[in-house]
Amino acid sequence: MKEKILICKKCEIMQSVPEDIAEYADRLYRLLDTKDRAADSLMEERLLICEKCEKHEGGTCLSCGCYTIVRVMKKDSRCPQKKW
C-alpha cells in the first residue's frame, strides 16, 4: 500500500515551494522573533534525529509534509512522530 504524503496545514509552505529550501529556511529563521527561535544546538539535535527517522526523505517529513529544516527552527515545534 502506498503511503499518503501529507501537506502541513500549519505552515502552508507548500503553496509556494521555493527552489532553494536552504535560502527560504534562512529567510524564515531571520523573520522569527528571537524568543521563538530554537537554539542552534537544539536545531542540530533535532535534525540528527529527523535524518535517522524512517519518515524522513529528501529533507521532508513524510508524517506531516513539512520541510524538517523549517520545523526544527521554532522553539515550541514538536515532532509528529514524538521523537523530539
CYANA upper distance limits for C-alpha pairs under 8 A (distance plus 0.5 A):
  5 ILE  CA     62 LEU  CA      6.20
  5 ILE  CA     63 SER  CA      7.62
  5 ILE  CA     64 CYS  CA      8.01
  5 ILE  CA     65 GLY  CA      6.91
  6 LEU  CA     62 LEU  CA      7.17
  6 LEU  CA     63 SER  CA      7.01
  6 LEU  CA     64 CYS  CA      5.67
  6 LEU  CA     65 GLY  CA      5.34
  7 ILE  CA     12 GLU  CA      8.09
  7 ILE  CA     14 MET  CA      7.51
  7 ILE  CA     64 CYS  CA      6.35
  7 ILE  CA     65 GLY  CA      4.73
  7 ILE  CA     66 CYS  CA      7.19
  8 CYS  CA     12 GLU  CA      6.47
  8 CYS  CA     13 ILE  CA      8.24
  8 CYS  CA     14 MET  CA      8.32
  8 CYS  CA     64 CYS  CA      5.76
  8 CYS  CA     65 GLY  CA      5.60
  8 CYS  CA     66 CYS  CA      6.02
 11 CYS  CA     66 CYS  CA      8.37
 13 ILE  CA     17 VAL  CA      6.80
 13 ILE  CA     66 CYS  CA      8.30
 17 VAL  CA     21 ILE  CA      8.46
 18 PRO  CA     24 TYR  CA      7.04
 20 ASP  CA     24 TYR  CA      6.85
 21 ILE  CA     25 ALA  CA      6.39
 22 ALA  CA     26 ASP  CA      6.61
 22 ALA  CA     69 ILE  CA      8.49
 23 GLU  CA     27 ARG  CA      6.79
 24 TYR  CA     28 LEU  CA      6.77
 25 ALA  CA     29 TYR  CA      6.53
 25 ALA  CA     69 ILE  CA      7.24
 25 ALA  CA     70 VAL  CA      6.32
 26 ASP  CA     30 ARG  CA      6.81
 27 ARG  CA     31 LEU  CA      6.86
 28 LEU  CA     32 LEU  CA      6.87
 28 LEU  CA     70 VAL  CA      8.32
 29 TYR  CA     37 ARG  CA      7.91
 29 TYR  CA     73 MET  CA      7.30
 32 LEU  CA     36 ASP  CA      6.88
 32 LEU  CA     37 ARG  CA      6.87
 32 LEU  CA     74 LYS  CA      8.40
 33 ASP  CA     37 ARG  CA      7.14
 36 ASP  CA     74 LYS  CA      6.34
 36 ASP  CA     75 LYS  CA      5.96
 36 ASP  CA     76 ASP  CA      7.87
 37 ARG  CA     73 MET  CA      6.41
 37 ARG  CA     74 LYS  CA      5.34
 37 ARG  CA     75 LYS  CA      5.56
 38 ALA  CA     42 LEU  CA      6.60
 38 ALA  CA     43 MET  CA      6.69
 38 ALA  CA     72 VAL  CA      7.86
 38 ALA  CA     73 MET  CA      5.79
 38 ALA  CA     74 LYS  CA      5.72
 38 ALA  CA     75 LYS  CA      4.52
 38 ALA  CA     76 ASP  CA      8.29
 39 ALA  CA     43 MET  CA      6.80
 39 ALA  CA     73 MET  CA      8.47
 39 ALA  CA     75 LYS  CA      8.05
 40 ASP  CA     44 GLU  CA      6.70
 41 SER  CA     45 GLU  CA      6.65
 42 LEU  CA     46 ARG  CA      6.63
 43 MET  CA     47 LEU  CA      6.60
 43 MET  CA     72 VAL  CA      5.88
 43 MET  CA     73 MET  CA      6.38
 44 GLU  CA     48 LEU  CA      6.72
 45 GLU  CA     49 ILE  CA      7.01
 46 ARG  CA     50 CYS  CA      6.70
 46 ARG  CA     72 VAL  CA      6.68
 46 ARG  CA     84 TRP  CA      7.11
 47 LEU  CA     51 GLU  CA      6.52
 47 LEU  CA     68 THR  CA      7.61
 47 LEU  CA     69 ILE  CA      7.64
 47 LEU  CA     72 VAL  CA      7.37
 48 LEU  CA     52 LYS  CA      7.02
 49 ILE  CA     53 CYS  CA      6.92
 49 ILE  CA     83 LYS  CA      7.83
 49 ILE  CA     84 TRP  CA      8.18
 50 CYS  CA     56 HIS  CA      6.63
 50 CYS  CA     61 CYS  CA      8.38
 50 CYS  CA     68 THR  CA      7.69
 51 GLU  CA     56 HIS  CA      6.65
 51 GLU  CA     59 GLY  CA      8.45
 52 LYS  CA     56 HIS  CA      7.94
 55 LYS  CA     61 CYS  CA      6.34
 55 LYS  CA     62 LEU  CA      5.58
 55 LYS  CA     63 SER  CA      6.72
 56 HIS  CA     60 THR  CA      6.21
 56 HIS  CA     61 CYS  CA      5.27
 56 HIS  CA     62 LEU  CA      6.47
 57 GLU  CA     61 CYS  CA      7.06
 57 GLU  CA     62 LEU  CA      7.47
 59 GLY  CA     67 TYR  CA      6.22
 59 GLY  CA     68 THR  CA      6.29
 59 GLY  CA     69 ILE  CA      7.69
 60 THR  CA     65 GLY  CA      6.67
 60 THR  CA     66 CYS  CA      6.19
 60 THR  CA     67 TYR  CA      4.91
 60 THR  CA     68 THR  CA      6.02
 61 CYS  CA     65 GLY  CA      5.71
 61 CYS  CA     66 CYS  CA      6.00
 61 CYS  CA     67 TYR  CA      6.73
 61 CYS  CA     68 THR  CA      6.48
 62 LEU  CA     66 CYS  CA      8.20
 63 SER  CA     80 PRO  CA      7.01
 63 SER  CA     81 GLN  CA      7.83
 64 CYS  CA     80 PRO  CA      7.31
 66 CYS  CA     70 VAL  CA      7.71
 66 CYS  CA     71 ARG  CA      7.18
 67 TYR  CA     71 ARG  CA      6.99
 68 THR  CA     72 VAL  CA      6.61
 69 ILE  CA     73 MET  CA      7.17
 70 VAL  CA     74 LYS  CA      8.16
 71 ARG  CA     77 SER  CA      6.81
 71 ARG  CA     78 ARG  CA      8.33
 72 VAL  CA     77 SER  CA      7.07
 73 MET  CA     77 SER  CA      8.25
 78 ARG  CA     82 LYS  CA      7.44
 78 ARG  CA     84 TRP  CA      6.87
 79 CYS  CA     83 LYS  CA      6.38
 79 CYS  CA     84 TRP  CA      6.03
